């Protein structure tokens, strides 16, 4: 072990003493041939062109935009003007240097406040641990193997999230079609008459709650699907005493007061009050005359991001913007959690864009929501469906949490392995390896020889 804490035979030098960051060359998309050699931008390969800028293996480093991102091309390529490129490395060990540059944290050198940018002078001052040339080969080979495994794990983990999403959608579909409670019906024998009586009671209470009694809107039948014989279909309007959106005008905001909820504040089935704007108590009272929010109501986003839902679980007052619709239950018998499930299934199942108008801000009209068909089993079966869905969703939530933990761990593996490699801890040292100091001597001699050559006379080459 050396006095620097590195293995014997290693050396430490400034990056600028070992490699040169050359500027990429502008190559607009309109002039690229579309075939041939890879074209690299700061975030990776961006196209093809028949004439390359480099002649062999090339390491590309993001200079503008994706600052410090490192990409490797095993052959000739064209790095564009948002990049630096390295086409000469000590000992021609490109496999080693592609990892060395990734380990240096070049992305942290961004000094621009507008467009992210990397100054190569800053990069050149980084101190680099340099192993013997033979050990560089062993390090590169080992990293090729272990990082390929890390990438494979990362890819497999990335495929889990879509599976969980499909699982949640299948749970909703099973819940609203009756498949989820098929054996429950075999045991409890609910009848269609029971559902009709319960729906009739809700309908009567709905009329009593309304200031101006009005029959419920007829449902659309085009999106109905097969449900059990003991179920009914009804309209969303029939199960709600009111479907209304928030205020259509932008209120006067204050530093503190009553929370004012918009589409951004509804996510993952909850209302997030941590980043809401505020309005005065007086304005809230005025807005509540038309759109009074109460515990047990259901909210659904209807403008911008369509279809996020949340049941109100607080008695604390708040008001709504036009981007959020309020659904008030027609009676205390209405299971708003079941309606929530039906709405979520509808949003995930159909082409919502067919119901949406507006080219700039997408908007779902209240009239379309009112005529939405809702499957209606008996109230006992609705409660059982909600119970089962909540168990399955909780299971999916636990799997998702484990997935996020695994993905975080996988993301930390690559930098940890790179750090270990360049501390000399990834592969064993061989005392027979030529020390890195000898490589540095050859590099210095080559530079001195190059500097001693007379400068070429004649016109400077014109850049193209």
Buried (B, 14 or more C-beta within 10 A) or exposed (E): EEEEEBBEBBBEBEBBBBBBBBEBBEBEEEEBEEEBBBBBBBEEEBBBBEEBBBEBBBBBBBBBBBBBBBBBBEEBBBBBBBBBBBBBBBBEBBBBBBBBBBBBEBBEBBEEEEEBBBBBEBBBEBEBBBBBBBBBBBBBEBBEEBBEEBEEBBEEBEEBEEEBEEBBBBBBBBBBBBEBBEEBBEEEEBEBEBBBEBBEBBBEBBBEBEEEEEEBBEBBEEEEEEBBEBBBEBBBBBBBBBBBBBBEEEBEEBEEBBBBBBBBBBEEEEBEEEEBBBBBEEBBEBBBEBBBBEEEBBBBBBBBEBBBBBBBEEEEBBBBBBBBBBBBBBBEBBBBBBBBBBBBBBBBBEEBEEBBEEEEEBBBBBEBBBBBBBBBBBBBBBBBBBEBBEEBBEEBEEBBEEBEEBBEEBEEBBEEBBEBBBBBEBBEBEEEBEBBEBBBEEBEEEEEEEEEEEEEEEEEEEEE
